[in-house]
Amino acid sequence: MPSEQSAYRQGHSTETAVLKVISDIIDAADTQTVTLLGLLDTSATFHTVDHKILLERLEVSFGVKRQTLPCLARGSFLTDRTQVV
């Protein structure tokens, strides 16, 4: 696992991930380094697509494999999701 990964690691959480990002931004500002933060909200991404097709497409078309694909398949992104309007 990458040392920066906070998910699925004992003693790590969303809070530690945010603290790492903030620390990196402050360090970059101190050294006058240009900093860019890109965020991706995937909270509603998988509600309207067939999960089997999505996983196959990610693997075949985009080369998503190894640790990432099984995490998406088993993780809460694709299972036990509800939608309320």
Secondary structure, DSSP 4 states (H G I P E B T S, - for coil): --TT--TT-TT--HHHHHHHHHHHHHHHHHTT----------TTTTSSS-HHHHHHHHHHHH---TTHHHHHHHSTTTSS-----
